[in-house]
């Protein structure tokens, strides 16, 4: 065979061989049977429903404030001659302790002066009374003389009618009667004047006694004393300083009347007040279970915790228009000068909330769309409608189409829905 023939035949043989091999391979390849698709469950966490009456505790934050404080001011003017050893900022005082003492020389001098004036005025009063008594006795004698002269004139008038007494003697008797009556009138006028002088002198004595009592009070006020146990702040007086009446001396904070000021949200306040109203009527918020509610206060400082007990004392007079919250004041119990707590400290408050009846407490992650939970029945999810009653920290209180013992899914995933197969891990 020539070279040209071989060149044309050999490629054709190669192509035929390749086709034959391909057909063979296609006919002899193994057949793989398709496998059935198996549904994979979602691994989830779940919690059992426990229905019952739950009274959770509110966790709040507040600030310690002074329940009572007084601005101490000088009650009298003068130079400060002594102060208490603890009369410094943050110093402490017991009730009745001397705070500052003011020089009392002028007040004692005024007291002695008024005492002498009262004695002088009293002696003057005794003198006037003696003079009045003398005028009274003289008036009685003058009145007796008038009666004697009156009888003398009457007797002479009778004798004059018989001609035994002359007209001159009768006129003389009448003149004596008139003179004595004039003397009696002057004596009566003098007696009334002395009586008026007595009243005037008594008024003078009363006025001096008022001044004396005022001076006695000023003498007591030269020593400014603590009205209660407390801590000092804003001290502004020292020995040698001259104070005018009503000058500021310091501020005293009552150590036994510390309060925690807390702001309740609208929801928290509404729950507490609504429970009060149901139990006691329209005035319950002032004398029922809201006022007087026991509270636990914790002050954490420097890695240490200081627990205190307290009771809700009163509700704020106004509502914060910006936040809508309501301020309440909790009075701490068992606080005094020996305790380290001071106004301005931030504290944690644990307060019992209202009682929720027939509810389940579940993690917040179990709630979808604020009204739905998913329970597990036979490895499948079922949707249940619920009502969100309250939020307590990271938990929610729910009521609705759930029963005791239901397994509620607490794992969140986007594909969750009714009929989804799950497995509790």
C-alpha positions as CSV (number, residue, x, y, z in Angstrom):
1,X,0.0,0.0,0.0
2,X,1.3,3.3,-0.9
3,X,2.2,6.0,1.4
4,X,-0.7,8.2,0.3
5,X,-3.3,5.5,1.0
6,X,-2.0,4.8,4.5
7,X,-2.1,8.5,5.3
8,X,-5.9,8.6,4.5
9,X,-6.9,5.2,6.1
10,X,-5.2,5.4,9.5
11,X,-7.1,8.5,10.9
12,X,-10.4,6.9,10.0
13,X,-9.5,3.7,11.9
14,X,-8.5,5.8,14.9
15,X,-11.9,7.7,14.9
16,X,-13.9,4.4,14.5
17,X,-12.0,2.9,17.4
18,X,-12.7,5.9,19.6
19,X,-16.4,5.8,18.8
20,X,-16.5,2.1,19.6
21,X,-14.8,2.6,22.9
22,X,-17.3,5.4,23.8
23,X,-20.3,3.3,23.0
24,X,-18.9,0.5,25.1
25,X,-18.3,2.7,28.1
26,X,-21.8,4.2,27.9
27,X,-23.4,0.8,27.8
28,X,-21.3,-0.6,30.6
29,X,-21.4,2.3,33.1
30,X,-23.0,1.5,36.5
31,X,-26.5,3.0,37.3
32,X,-26.7,5.0,40.6
33,X,-30.2,4.8,42.2
34,X,-31.4,8.2,43.7
35,X,-31.6,8.4,47.6
36,X,-34.8,9.7,49.3
37,X,-34.3,13.2,50.9
38,X,-34.4,13.0,54.8
39,X,-35.8,16.1,56.8
40,X,-33.3,17.4,59.3
41,X,-34.7,18.7,62.6
42,X,-33.6,22.1,64.1
43,X,-31.8,21.8,67.4
44,X,-33.5,24.1,69.8
45,X,-33.7,24.9,73.5
46,X,-37.0,24.8,75.3
47,X,-38.5,25.5,78.7
48,X,-41.6,24.1,80.4
49,X,-44.6,26.4,81.2
50,X,-45.4,26.8,84.8
51,X,-48.6,28.8,85.3
52,X,-49.2,30.5,88.7
53,X,-49.3,33.7,90.7
54,X,-46.0,35.5,90.4
55,X,-44.9,38.6,92.3
56,X,-41.6,39.6,90.8
57,X,-39.2,42.3,92.3
58,X,-38.5,45.5,90.5
59,X,-34.8,46.3,90.2
60,X,-34.4,50.1,90.3
61,X,-31.6,52.6,90.7
62,X,-31.8,55.7,92.8
63,X,-29.9,58.4,94.6
64,X,-29.6,59.0,98.3
65,X,-31.0,62.4,99.3
66,X,-31.4,64.2,102.6
67,X,-34.9,63.7,103.9
68,X,-34.5,66.6,106.3
69,X,-31.9,69.3,106.4
70,X,-31.8,72.7,108.0
71,X,-29.9,75.9,107.2
72,X,-28.3,77.0,110.4
73,X,-28.3,80.8,110.9
74,X,-27.2,83.1,113.6
75,X,-30.2,84.0,115.8
76,X,-28.5,87.0,117.4
77,X,-25.7,89.4,116.3
78,X,-22.2,89.3,117.8
79,X,-18.7,88.0,117.7
80,X,-18.2,84.2,117.6
81,X,-16.2,83.3,120.7
82,X,-16.4,79.4,120.4
83,X,-17.2,76.7,118.0
84,X,-17.6,72.9,118.3
85,X,-14.6,70.7,117.8
86,X,-16.3,69.0,114.9
87,X,-17.5,72.3,113.3
88,X,-16.0,71.6,109.9
89,X,-17.4,70.5,106.6
90,X,-18.5,66.8,106.9
91,X,-18.2,67.0,110.7
92,X,-20.9,65.3,112.8
93,X,-23.0,66.6,115.6
94,X,-25.3,65.1,118.2
95,X,-28.6,66.6,119.1
96,X,-28.1,69.4,121.6
97,X,-24.4,69.8,120.9
98,X,-23.1,73.4,120.8
99,X,-22.4,74.6,117.3
100,X,-21.2,78.2,117.8
101,X,-21.3,80.5,120.8
102,X,-21.6,84.3,120.4
103,X,-20.2,86.8,122.9
104,X,-23.1,87.5,125.4
105,X,-21.6,90.6,127.2
106,X,-24.1,93.1,125.6
107,X,-27.0,90.8,126.2
108,X,-26.2,90.2,129.8
109,X,-25.7,94.0,130.3
110,X,-29.0,94.6,128.7
111,X,-30.6,92.0,131.0
112,X,-29.1,93.6,134.1
113,X,-30.2,97.0,132.9
114,X,-33.8,95.9,132.3
115,X,-33.9,94.1,135.7
116,X,-32.9,97.4,137.4
117,X,-35.4,99.4,135.4
118,X,-38.2,96.9,136.4
119,X,-37.2,97.2,140.1
120,X,-37.3,101.0,139.8
121,X,-40.6,101.0,138.0
122,X,-42.0,98.6,140.6
123,X,-41.0,100.9,143.4
124,X,-42.5,103.8,141.5
125,X,-45.7,101.9,141.2
126,X,-45.8,101.2,145.0
127,X,-45.3,104.9,145.6
128,X,-48.2,105.8,143.3
129,X,-50.4,103.2,144.9
130,X,-49.5,104.6,148.4
131,X,-50.4,108.1,147.2
132,X,-53.7,106.8,145.8
133,X,-54.5,105.1,149.0
134,X,-53.8,108.3,150.9
135,X,-56.1,110.2,148.5
136,X,-58.8,107.6,149.0
137,X,-58.6,107.8,152.8
138,X,-58.7,111.6,152.6
139,X,-61.7,111.5,150.2
140,X,-63.6,109.3,152.7
141,X,-62.9,111.9,155.4
142,X,-64.0,114.8,153.1
143,X,-67.2,113.0,152.3
144,X,-67.9,112.7,156.0
145,X,-67.3,116.4,156.4
146,X,-69.7,117.1,153.6
147,X,-72.3,115.1,155.3
148,X,-71.7,117.0,158.6
149,X,-71.9,120.4,156.9
150,X,-75.0,119.3,155.1
151,X,-76.7,118.4,158.4
152,X,-75.5,121.7,159.9
153,X,-77.0,123.7,157.1
154,X,-80.3,121.8,157.4
155,X,-80.4,122.4,161.1
156,X,-79.7,126.1,160.8
157,X,-82.3,126.4,158.1
158,X,-84.9,124.9,160.5
159,X,-83.8,127.3,163.3
160,X,-83.7,130.3,161.0
161,X,-87.4,129.7,160.3
162,X,-88.1,130.2,164.0
163,X,-85.9,133.3,164.2
164,X,-83.3,131.7,166.6
165,X,-80.5,131.8,164.0
166,X,-79.5,134.8,162.0
167,X,-79.3,134.7,158.2
168,X,-75.5,135.4,158.5
169,X,-74.8,132.2,160.3
170,X,-76.9,130.3,157.8
171,X,-75.0,131.8,154.9
172,X,-71.7,131.0,156.7
173,X,-72.8,127.4,157.1
174,X,-73.7,127.2,153.5
175,X,-70.4,128.6,152.4
176,X,-68.6,126.0,154.5
177,X,-70.6,123.3,152.9
178,X,-69.8,124.6,149.4
179,X,-66.1,124.8,150.3
180,X,-66.1,121.2,151.6
181,X,-67.8,120.0,148.5
182,X,-65.2,121.7,146.4
183,X,-62.4,120.0,148.4
184,X,-64.1,116.7,147.9
185,X,-64.3,117.1,144.2
186,X,-60.6,118.0,144.0
187,X,-59.8,114.9,146.1
188,X,-61.9,112.7,143.7
189,X,-60.0,114.2,140.7
190,X,-56.7,113.5,142.4
191,X,-57.8,109.9,143.1
192,X,-58.8,109.3,139.5
193,X,-55.4,110.8,138.4
194,X,-53.5,108.5,140.7
195,X,-55.5,105.5,139.5
196,X,-54.5,106.4,135.9
197,X,-50.9,106.8,136.9
198,X,-51.0,103.3,138.4
199,X,-52.2,101.9,135.0
200,X,-49.5,103.9,133.2
201,X,-46.9,102.5,135.5
202,X,-48.2,99.0,135.2
203,X,-47.9,99.4,131.4
204,X,-44.3,100.6,131.8
205,X,-43.5,97.5,133.9
206,X,-45.2,95.2,131.3
207,X,-43.2,96.8,128.5
208,X,-40.0,96.3,130.5
209,X,-40.9,92.7,131.2
210,X,-41.4,92.1,127.5
211,X,-37.9,93.5,126.8
212,X,-36.5,91.4,129.6
213,X,-38.1,88.2,128.2
214,X,-36.7,89.1,124.8
215,X,-33.3,89.6,126.3
216,X,-33.5,86.3,128.1
217,X,-34.3,84.6,124.8
218,X,-31.4,86.3,123.2
219,X,-29.1,85.1,126.0
220,X,-30.3,81.5,125.2
221,X,-29.7,82.1,121.5
222,X,-26.1,83.1,121.9
223,X,-25.4,79.3,121.9
224,X,-26.6,77.8,118.6
225,X,-27.2,74.0,119.2
226,X,-27.9,71.1,116.9
227,X,-31.6,70.3,116.6
228,X,-30.9,66.7,115.6
229,X,-28.0,64.3,114.9
230,X,-26.5,65.2,111.6
231,X,-23.6,66.0,109.3
232,X,-22.3,69.5,108.7
233,X,-21.9,71.1,105.2
234,X,-21.2,74.6,103.9
235,X,-19.6,75.8,107.1
236,X,-19.2,79.6,107.0
237,X,-18.3,80.8,110.5
238,X,-15.3,80.5,112.7
239,X,-14.0,82.1,116.0
240,X,-13.5,85.8,115.7
241,X,-16.0,86.3,112.9
242,X,-18.7,88.9,113.6
243,X,-22.2,87.6,112.7
244,X,-25.3,89.6,112.1
245,X,-28.7,88.2,113.0
246,X,-29.8,85.7,110.3
247,X,-26.3,85.3,108.8
248,X,-25.7,81.7,107.5
249,X,-23.5,79.5,109.7
250,X,-23.7,76.0,108.1
251,X,-26.1,73.4,106.8
252,X,-27.0,70.4,108.9
253,X,-28.2,67.1,107.3
254,X,-30.2,64.8,109.4
255,X,-28.3,61.5,109.7
256,X,-31.4,59.6,110.7
257,X,-33.6,60.8,107.9
258,X,-31.9,59.6,104.7
259,X,-34.1,58.7,101.7
260,X,-33.6,57.1,98.3
261,X,-35.1,59.0,95.4
262,X,-36.2,56.7,92.6
263,X,-38.0,57.3,89.3
264,X,-40.7,54.7,88.4
265,X,-41.6,54.4,84.7
266,X,-45.2,54.9,83.7
267,X,-45.8,51.2,83.4
268,X,-44.2,50.3,86.8
269,X,-46.1,53.1,88.6
270,X,-49.4,52.2,86.8
271,X,-49.1,48.5,87.9
272,X,-48.4,49.4,91.5
273,X,-51.2,52.0,91.8
274,X,-53.7,49.8,90.0
275,X,-53.1,47.0,92.5
276,X,-53.6,49.4,95.3
277,X,-56.9,50.7,93.8
278,X,-58.3,47.2,93.4
279,X,-57.5,46.4,97.1
280,X,-58.4,49.5,98.9
281,X,-60.3,52.2,97.0
282,X,-59.5,55.7,95.9
283,X,-57.2,56.6,98.8
284,X,-55.2,53.4,98.8
285,X,-52.3,55.0,97.1
286,X,-51.7,57.1,100.2
287,X,-52.4,54.5,103.0
288,X,-52.4,51.1,101.3
289,X,-49.8,48.7,100.1
290,X,-48.0,51.2,97.9
291,X,-47.1,53.6,100.8
292,X,-45.2,51.6,103.4
293,X,-44.1,48.9,100.9
294,X,-40.9,47.2,102.1
295,X,-37.8,47.9,100.0
296,X,-34.3,46.6,100.0
297,X,-31.5,49.1,99.2
298,X,-27.9,48.1,98.4
299,X,-25.0,50.5,98.2
300,X,-22.0,49.1,96.4
301,X,-18.7,50.9,96.9
302,X,-15.1,49.8,96.6
303,X,-16.1,46.2,96.0
304,X,-18.2,46.1,99.1
305,X,-21.9,46.0,99.5
306,X,-23.8,47.7,102.3
307,X,-27.5,46.5,102.6
308,X,-30.2,48.6,104.1
309,X,-33.9,48.2,104.7
310,X,-36.5,50.8,103.9
311,X,-40.1,51.6,103.2
312,X,-41.8,53.6,100.5
313,X,-42.5,56.9,102.3
314,X,-44.3,59.1,99.7
315,X,-44.9,59.9,96.1
316,X,-43.4,62.9,94.3
317,X,-45.6,66.0,94.0
318,X,-45.1,66.3,90.3
319,X,-44.6,64.0,87.3
320,X,-41.6,64.5,85.1
321,X,-43.0,66.0,81.9
322,X,-39.9,65.0,79.8
323,X,-39.7,61.3,80.7
324,X,-43.2,60.7,82.1
325,X,-41.7,59.0,85.2
326,X,-42.9,59.3,88.7
327,X,-40.5,60.0,91.5
328,X,-41.0,58.1,94.8
329,X,-39.1,58.5,98.1
330,X,-38.0,55.5,100.2
331,X,-37.1,56.2,103.8
332,X,-34.1,54.2,105.0
333,X,-34.3,52.4,108.4
334,X,-31.6,52.0,110.9
335,X,-29.4,54.9,109.6
336,X,-27.5,57.1,112.0
337,X,-24.2,58.9,112.5
338,X,-22.3,55.5,112.6
339,X,-23.4,54.4,109.1
340,X,-21.1,55.3,106.1
341,X,-24.0,56.2,103.8
342,X,-24.2,59.8,102.7
343,X,-26.4,61.9,100.4
344,X,-25.4,61.7,96.8
345,X,-24.7,57.9,96.8
346,X,-26.1,55.9,93.9
347,X,-27.9,52.7,95.2
348,X,-29.7,49.7,93.8
349,X,-33.3,49.2,95.0
350,X,-35.2,45.9,95.0
351,X,-39.0,46.5,95.4
352,X,-41.8,44.0,95.2
353,X,-43.9,44.5,92.1
354,X,-47.7,43.8,91.9
355,X,-48.9,40.2,91.9
356,X,-49.7,38.7,88.5
357,X,-52.2,35.9,88.6
358,X,-52.3,32.9,86.2
359,X,-49.1,33.8,84.3
360,X,-46.0,32.1,83.0
361,X,-42.5,33.5,83.4
362,X,-40.5,32.8,80.2
363,X,-37.3,34.1,78.7
364,X,-37.8,37.1,76.4
365,X,-36.3,35.1,73.5
366,X,-39.4,32.8,73.5
367,X,-41.7,35.7,72.5
368,X,-42.2,36.5,68.8
369,X,-44.0,39.6,67.5
370,X,-45.0,40.5,71.1
371,X,-47.9,38.0,71.0
372,X,-46.7,34.6,69.8
373,X,-44.8,31.6,71.2
374,X,-44.1,28.2,69.7
375,X,-44.7,25.0,71.6
376,X,-43.4,21.5,70.7
377,X,-45.9,18.7,70.2
378,X,-44.6,15.5,68.7
379,X,-41.4,17.0,67.5
380,X,-43.3,19.7,65.6
381,X,-43.9,23.3,66.3
382,X,-47.3,24.8,67.0
383,X,-48.1,28.5,67.2
384,X,-49.9,29.9,70.2
385,X,-51.3,33.3,70.8
386,X,-50.3,35.0,74.1
387,X,-50.7,38.3,75.9
388,X,-47.6,40.1,77.1
389,X,-48.4,41.0,80.7
390,X,-45.1,42.5,81.9
391,X,-41.4,42.5,81.3
392,X,-39.2,41.6,84.3
393,X,-35.5,42.0,83.4
394,X,-34.7,39.6,80.6
395,X,-37.9,37.6,81.2
396,X,-41.5,38.2,80.2
397,X,-44.8,37.3,81.9
398,X,-47.3,35.8,79.5
399,X,-50.9,34.7,79.7
400,X,-53.0,33.1,76.9
401,X,-53.3,29.8,75.0
402,X,-50.6,28.0,76.9
403,X,-50.9,25.3,79.5
404,X,-48.9,23.9,82.4
405,X,-46.2,21.6,81.0
406,X,-46.1,23.0,77.5
407,X,-42.6,23.0,76.0
408,X,-41.9,26.5,74.7
409,X,-39.1,27.1,72.2
410,X,-36.6,29.7,73.5
411,X,-34.1,29.5,70.6
412,X,-34.6,32.1,67.9
413,X,-34.1,31.4,64.2
414,X,-35.4,33.0,61.1
415,X,-37.1,29.8,59.7
416,X,-39.2,29.2,62.7
417,X,-42.9,28.5,61.9
418,X,-45.8,26.1,62.5
419,X,-45.0,22.4,61.5
420,X,-41.2,22.9,61.7
421,X,-39.5,19.8,62.9
422,X,-37.3,20.4,66.0
423,X,-35.2,18.5,68.4
424,X,-34.5,19.6,72.0
425,X,-30.8,19.8,72.7
